[in-house]
């Protein structure tokens, strides 16, 4: 996820994760699990 965070201009993954949660209402990890069908 660090690479994704940097590509969106965030200096660290935790800042990106907080922003992602604000935009989508779930963490990037939760979204990844949901999209892959994991519980």
N, C-alpha and C positions, 0 to 999 in steps of 0.2 A: 504494500500500500504506500510505502514511502515514495516510490517512483511516481505514483499517481498524484500524491500530495504535491510533490515538487513540480510536476507538469502543470498543476493548477495554480502555482505561485505560492504555495504554503511552505513555510520554513521547516515544519515538522509534521509528522503524521497525526499527532494528537490534535493539533489545531484544525487540520482538515477533517478529522473524524467528528469533532464538535460542530463544525460548520455543516457537514453532511447530515448529521442528526437534526440540526435545525431546519435544513431544507426539506428532508424527506421523512422525518419522524422516526428514523431507525438508524442504527450505526451501520457503517459499511460492512462490518462482519455479519450483522443480522441480515442485511440485504443479500450478501453473497450466499448465506445459508438458505435463505428463502428462494432465491433464484436457482439454486442447484438442487432443491428438493430435500435438503438436509433439515433435521429438526433442531 
